[in-house]
Amino acid sequence: MSINLKKRIVTSIFLLLLLIGIFFYSYIMIVSLIIIAIISWIEFYALVSKITKKNLLKDKFFRFIYKTLSLFYLSGLVYLILAIESEYFNLKIYLLYSVLVAIMSDIGGLVFGKIFKGKKLTRISPNKTISGSIGSFIFSLFLIPFFYKGQIDQNLLSIFLITICISLTSQLGDLFISLLKRKAQVKDTSDLLPGHGGVLDRIDGIIFAIPLGIYLFIII
């Protein structure tokens, strides 16, 4: 087993334990959300700053992206904290489900991509394939039997459509961050997480999946 793989396993176990703690303890969720938001925001700022320095994007576009996502990030974080403090239990389920869909989408893309390979999905991320994208949708749907009726009070069609939307958003978020890294000519946003890169590398799809997932569950 390579050193890098060992690091990935250890880091993955830590992140899994953190996810469990977040679900059972509100204060862990709030503290984790704040820390993760700050670190990923810093990584995002550093990433787009590199792009600007390389003159690959115009300053105006950089400012627009930075301000828009920062506002989106801050407002979403404040809303989550207020909702958690109000003891809205369903929010925890919606949050957990959205995160798990993003994770399963990532795993499904990796598994199907490795097994079936095939045509590339986009030039933005050469390792992603159409079969991997299909696998992302399929793996995300595996979660439905575990949450349907017992945890999430939605009809089957609604939870199916919401899951597909969350998975699609997660994949698009992943591609968006991949595009920025490609423009900045870097492999990872940082080396904070051993074997995984930066925090933003791990949650690139999740940060887009969470707000959409919660919004869809609330309005539907």
Steps between C-alpha positions, in 0.01 A plus 500: 500500500645836396556781750258723309226234518555459875465875542176497300358218715589672828360832380183330373443333837541835675253668264250215551523534879455876464187444290357268767577757770336773294178300473469425874631826651383841383799686645739278303298575187512876556871512584584269208294706255675821606851350483438324168342813351795719601767258377330427169437873447872569553591220256254635247645850534854366454389300196336782311783734600742270319277512195496878503877520539537280194276743310274214394191680624420867508493677836133593460399139452712400800331760722154392383565129569669572832231736632208291375623174649614669821152649548339168415734320741448744788121516470476121475719453808297750705175334396627153595618614842172679575299200383710259708465721808123499452516120543346435161581129501403437138777736395758258639350221292490717188858612561622145561315365196638773271855433621459124455358543149805709407732238651323210329509693171875538538544129579269395216688714252830350609379138494314516168775707344763242594291198394330619181726790398380614157456846355626801695233721653681831451845645440473689827579183693657231275449223756121537500299287259138476391479155661632655822228764492235230455655309789473812715125513447458126559702493823317804637168320454622217725432730797127527440397167664683600820328840532164454328211517750717422802706823497364718221126550467480549125329296232725271298490709181596818687796348679611337174497834314665684790776238515567532128513880528739486795725252319504714186578815700780319684653390169475851356656647814786253470553600137489870588778468758691274258474777240645752744784265594570438133514874435725550802714205387491326839407144594353573845368811673741430791672214682307535827342152486769229458436298185192705411632847424309796639164531671354650183619193305288280726188714517496657152178322410359498853498879543272528198291192584409597858313829436314360200408177684366684807312750283334228293399297805345805663301628201380162371 
